[in-house]
Amino acid sequence: MQVGVKVIIKNSNNLFLLLKRADQYLLPANTLEAWDIPGGRIEHDENLKNALAREVKEEINVALTGEPKLLLAQDIFVTHKDLHVVRLTYLHTMEVENIVLSDEHTEYRWVTLAETKSLSIEPFLRAALDSFQEDT
């Protein structure tokens, strides 16, 4: 079993930050689901908050400030790898400038909640976004 942390970053204009995965980081079963959010798996010696801050810094070169709010916990079963991942998705409102993407992503986009409906988004992020009301 592994634990992963992800964060939905929203700005003051109610726009959500999405990252487009580079081809080599697409999940084999979901090759069309390219849009994601910052995050990844925690390391054995770090707590959740530090893991989330590390992943955000690694993936978009932004320091995570303030206290993200836990939004959703999900079980992900990867049967072909006999793997169980517990994914914790956080929500955080902050202003973000000067995004520098890691090699895991090829572009980023700020989108409205309505715009996310027409994008190819991995199913666990889709479930998190679907939990929002339009005025969130």
C-alpha positions as CSV (number, residue, x, y, z in Angstrom):
1,M,0.0,0.0,0.0
2,Q,1.1,3.5,-0.8
3,V,-0.2,7.0,0.1
4,G,-0.4,9.8,-2.4
5,V,-1.2,13.5,-1.9
6,K,-2.6,15.8,-4.6
7,V,-3.8,19.4,-4.4
8,I,-6.4,21.3,-6.3
9,I,-5.1,24.9,-6.4
10,K,-7.7,27.5,-6.9
11,N,-7.0,31.3,-7.3
12,S,-9.1,34.2,-6.1
13,N,-10.9,34.3,-9.5
14,N,-12.2,30.8,-9.0
15,L,-9.9,29.4,-11.6
16,F,-8.4,25.9,-11.1
17,L,-4.8,25.0,-12.0
18,L,-4.5,22.0,-14.2
19,L,-1.3,20.4,-15.5
20,K,-1.0,18.4,-18.7
21,R,1.0,15.2,-18.2
22,A,3.9,14.5,-20.5
23,D,3.4,11.4,-22.6
24,Q,5.8,9.2,-20.7
25,Y,3.9,9.9,-17.4
26,L,0.4,9.0,-18.8
27,L,-1.1,6.0,-17.0
28,P,-1.1,3.0,-19.4
29,A,-4.9,2.3,-18.9
30,N,-5.8,6.0,-19.3
31,T,-3.7,7.3,-22.2
32,L,-6.3,10.0,-23.1
33,E,-6.6,11.4,-19.6
34,A,-3.8,13.9,-19.6
35,W,-4.9,16.7,-17.3
36,D,-4.0,16.4,-13.6
37,I,-3.0,18.4,-10.6
38,P,0.2,18.7,-8.6
39,G,1.0,15.8,-6.3
40,G,2.5,12.4,-5.9
41,R,3.4,9.7,-3.4
42,I,4.7,10.4,0.1
43,E,8.2,9.2,1.1
44,H,8.5,6.9,4.1
45,D,10.0,9.6,6.3
46,E,7.8,12.6,5.6
47,N,4.4,13.7,6.8
48,L,1.5,14.6,4.5
49,K,1.9,18.4,4.6
50,N,5.6,18.1,3.8
51,A,5.0,15.6,1.0
52,L,2.4,17.9,-0.6
53,A,4.7,20.9,-0.3
54,R,7.6,18.9,-1.8
55,E,5.5,17.7,-4.7
56,V,4.2,21.2,-5.5
57,K,7.7,22.6,-5.5
58,E,9.0,19.7,-7.7
59,E,6.2,19.9,-10.2
60,I,5.5,23.6,-10.6
61,N,8.3,25.3,-8.6
62,V,5.9,27.1,-6.3
63,A,6.1,27.2,-2.5
64,L,2.9,26.0,-1.0
65,T,1.8,28.6,1.6
66,G,-0.9,28.3,4.2
67,E,-2.9,25.3,5.2
68,P,-4.5,23.2,2.5
69,K,-7.9,21.6,3.3
70,L,-8.4,17.9,2.9
71,L,-11.2,17.5,0.3
72,L,-11.4,13.8,-0.5
73,A,-9.8,10.4,0.3
74,Q,-9.9,7.8,-2.4
75,D,-8.8,4.1,-2.8
76,I,-7.0,3.3,-6.0
77,F,-6.5,-0.3,-6.8
78,V,-4.0,-1.1,-9.5
79,T,-4.8,-4.7,-10.0
80,H,-2.1,-5.4,-12.6
81,K,0.5,-4.3,-10.1
82,D,-1.2,-5.7,-7.0
83,L,-1.0,-2.2,-5.6
84,H,-3.4,-0.2,-3.3
85,V,-2.9,3.6,-3.2
86,V,-4.7,5.8,-0.8
87,R,-5.0,9.2,-2.5
88,L,-5.7,12.3,-0.4
89,T,-6.8,15.3,-2.4
90,Y,-6.5,18.7,-0.9
91,L,-8.0,22.0,-1.9
92,H,-6.0,25.2,-1.5
93,T,-6.7,28.8,-2.5
94,M,-3.7,30.8,-3.3
95,E,-2.3,33.1,-5.9
96,V,0.3,31.4,-8.1
97,E,2.7,33.2,-10.4
98,N,5.8,32.1,-12.3
99,I,5.0,28.5,-12.7
100,V,7.9,26.4,-13.9
101,L,6.9,22.9,-15.0
102,S,8.9,19.8,-14.3
103,D,9.5,17.3,-17.0
104,E,6.4,15.4,-15.8
105,H,4.2,18.0,-17.5
106,T,4.1,19.9,-20.8
107,E,1.7,22.7,-20.1
108,Y,-0.6,24.3,-17.5
109,R,-3.9,26.0,-17.7
110,W,-6.1,28.0,-15.4
111,V,-9.7,26.9,-16.0
112,T,-13.2,27.4,-14.7
113,L,-15.0,24.5,-13.1
114,A,-17.3,24.4,-16.2
115,E,-14.3,24.2,-18.5
116,T,-13.0,21.1,-16.7
117,K,-16.1,19.2,-18.0
118,S,-14.8,19.2,-21.6
119,L,-11.2,18.2,-20.7
120,S,-9.6,14.8,-20.6
121,I,-9.1,14.4,-16.8
122,E,-8.1,11.3,-14.9
123,P,-11.1,9.7,-13.1
124,F,-10.0,10.4,-9.5
125,L,-9.5,14.1,-10.2
126,R,-12.9,14.1,-12.0
127,A,-14.5,12.8,-8.9
128,A,-12.9,15.5,-6.8
129,L,-13.9,18.2,-9.2
130,D,-17.5,16.9,-9.5
131,S,-17.8,17.4,-5.7
132,F,-17.7,21.2,-6.2
133,Q,-20.6,23.4,-6.8
134,E,-20.3,25.8,-9.7
135,D,-19.7,28.8,-7.5
136,T,-16.9,27.1,-5.5
